[in-house]
């Protein structure tokens, strides 16, 4: 498999494991709508306080929980080891945020229309309207829909139930930015990757804006730099991220991807049928 495709899975699609179990979905309580303070204060109050400040600078928990849907266009640029652009994809992403998660992703590649759908219970990958049935495509659909939602919705996703946060002090990134370092692991049963992946999130020392993340996904490592943000309907949303190959000690090797989010829109009315695949298989 070409390294461009591998990087796509590593940097944006691997938050969920290859386990097609549905993450537990619950209706929001009033307390959850208002603020995730209890969840973030345990067991590490320092780590929780850092993430709370990151959420506040991004617009606040209450503002975030009022959003029902999120849609945007995502441009992905792939680079080889010499820094030459190999290819570019443009994807349309649509998510239902409340009361439960649902997703649709679509793009054209080599003249074919690809779609990934997730109705919160099942996920499908389609090619030119045909549901693909092999196991790799099923896993890709599940992992891609949850993973892309996860990275786009930072720092709010760090308040999810089952997240274990640890404060690791002040650190300095490769670009000399001084940051707070917070380690994030997940309890078994949290989503479908609990206990499998370890993340480190870095927040600017003074502003608490997300600066980067470093991921140990079991078979390797990746590093993502948050390049820019944009204000959308009261929230600060990521505009561009750059993905790098990296070593275990966070040494940046080469830049392999750029993720550029455009036409970001909250609360677009999405028909229920958007998230359901027609039962036509290959």
N, C-alpha and C positions, 0 to 999 in steps of 0.2 A: 504493500500500500504506500502511496506517495506520502512524503513527510508533510506536505501541506494538509492532507486529510487527517493525518495523525495529530497535528497541532490543533486542528479544529476540535477534535475529540478531547484532547488534553486540556485546552484552555477554557473551553466554554461548555463542554457537553458531558463532563465526567463527574459532576457532583453526585449523581445517582449511580448506583452500581448496576451490574447486569442482573438484577433481581427484579422481576416484573411484579412485585407486590405493590399494592396501592398504599401510599402514605396515608396515615390516618387523617381524615378531614373532619373538622368540627365547626359548628356554628360559633361565631364570635360572641363572647359575653361583653357586657358593658365595660368591665375592667380592662379587657383586652383591647377594646377600641380606644380607651382613654390613654393607656400607657403600659408598657411591658416592664415596669420597674421591678416587680418581684422576681420575674424570670431572669433579669439581667443582674440582679444583686447577689445571686447565689450561683456557685459557691465563692466566687472571687469578686469581691465588691469593687476592687480597683479596675479590673477588666470590664465589669459591667458599667462602671461610671464612664469609662472611655467610650464605650459603644453608645451609651446614652447621649453623650455630647456629640458624637458623630451623627446620630439620628436627629438631634436638635438642630445642628447646623444644616442638615439636609431638608429641613422643613417641619420636622416633628412627627411623632407617632400618630397623633390624632389626625393630622392632615393626610398622612399616608393611608390610614385605615378607612378613610372616607372614599378612597378611589375604588371604583368597581371594576374598571377594565383598563388595560394598557396596550397600546399598539405603536409600532414604529417600524422604520426601514433600517435594516442592519447591513452595512457594506463590510465585507471581509476581504482584506488584501493579504495575499500570501507571498512570502519572499524566500528565495533560496539562501544558501549559506554565504553567498557573495553579496547579498543585499539586493539582488535583482528581483523585480516583481514577477512571479510565476503566473498568477491568475487572480481574478477578482470575482466574488459572488455577491449578489444583492438579494437579501431575504426580506420578506414581509413577516413580521411577528405580531400576533394578536393573543392577548391573555385575558381571561376572566380572573380577577384578583379576589373578589368577594361574591358570594359567601364561601365558595370553594374554588379550587384551582382548575382551570381548563386552558388549553393552548392550541394554537395553530401556527405553523411556520410553512412558508412556501417560497420556492425559488426556481429559476430556470438554470439548468446546467447542461451544456452540450446539446442544446435544443430540446431537452426534455423537461417537463414540469414535475417537480418533486413537492410533496406536501407531507408534513408531519402533523398528526392530530392527536390530542389527548383530551378525553372527556372527564378526567378525574378518576376513572375506573379502568379504562383501557386506552392503549395508544397504538396508532397505526402509522406506517410509512407508505405513501402512494407514489407511483410513477405513472404520469399521464392518466391519472384517474383510476389506476388499478392498484388494489391493496397488495403489497408485497408480503409474502408469508414466511420467508426463511427467518431463522432465529436471529441472525445478525441485524436484519432490518427491524424486527420487533424490538430488540434491545436498543437499537439506535433511536427509534421513535420515543421510547420511554425515557432514555437517558437525555436525549437532546432537548426534549420539551421541558423537563424539570431543570436540567443544567443551565440552559439559556436564561430561564426565569430567575434562577438563583443568582447568577452573576450580574444580571441587569438590575436587580432589586436590592443591591447593597446600598447602605449598611443595614437596611431594615430587616433583611433576612437573618441577621445575627441575633435577632430576638426570638427566633423560632424555638418552640419547645424542643427539648432534647439537645440543645446546643450547650456545650461546656466551654466556657471562656477562661483563659488564664492570662494574666498580665505578665509580660516578660521584660518590662522596663523600656528605657530609652534606647533607640537604635539609630544607625545612620545608613541610609540607602546608597546605592551605587552613584546616584546623582548628587550625593552629599546632603540630601534633605534629612533633617532630624525628625524622628517620628516616635510615636508610641507603638510598641509591638504587642499584639494580642493574638494568642494562640487559640484556635477554634477546633474542637473535636466534637463528635456527635455520639450520643448514646445509641446502643443497639436498639433498633426499632424506630429510631428517629428518621423519618423519610425511608428511603430504601438503601442508604449507604451508611447508616449509623455504624460506627466502629471501624470503618474502612479507610477514611481519608482524614488527613490532618492539614489544616490551613493555618497560615500566619497572615494576619491583616495588619497593615501599617497605616497609621493616621498621623497627619501633620501635628507636630508637637504643640503648636499654638492654635491652629484653626480647627483641628480634628477632622479635616476633610480626608477621605480615603486617598492614600497615596500609592499603594501597591498591595499585592498579595503574593504569597509564595505557597505552593501546594506540593505536598508529598502524597502522591496518589498510589503508592505501593510499588509501581514498576518504574518510577522515575519522578522527575520534578519539573515544575514550571513556575515562571515568574510573570506577573502581569503588572504593568505600570498604568495607573490612572492618569491620563494625559490632560483631560479637560472635562468640564461639567457644563450643564445648561439648566437654566431655571424654567420649569414647565408647571404652570398651574399651582404655584406655591411650593414646589419641591425641586430640589437640586438633583438632577439626574445625570448619570454618566454619558458624556458625549463621545469620548474616544478612549480606548484602551489599547495598549501595545503588548504583545506577547513575545516572550523570549525563551529560548533554550537556556537552561541553567544547570549548574552543578548542585550537589547536595549541600554545599556551604554557601549557596546563593550567589555564586559567581556568574554573572551574565555572559553567555557565550555568543549568541547572535540573535538578532530580531527576526522573527519568523511571521508574525501576523500583526495586522492593524484591524481593530474593530471600531467602526464609525457608525454611530446611531443618529438617525435623522427622522424628521417628520414625527416626532414623539407626541403622542396624544393620549390623554386620560379620558375615561368615561365615554368613549365611543360606544354607541349601541351596537351590540353584536348579537345576531340571531343565534338561538340555541343550536341550529343545524350546522353552524360553522365548525363545531367541534366534533362532529360525528362523521365517520367514513361511510360511504356507500358500500354495501356488501358486494363488491365486484373484485374478485381476486385473480391473480395471474394463473 
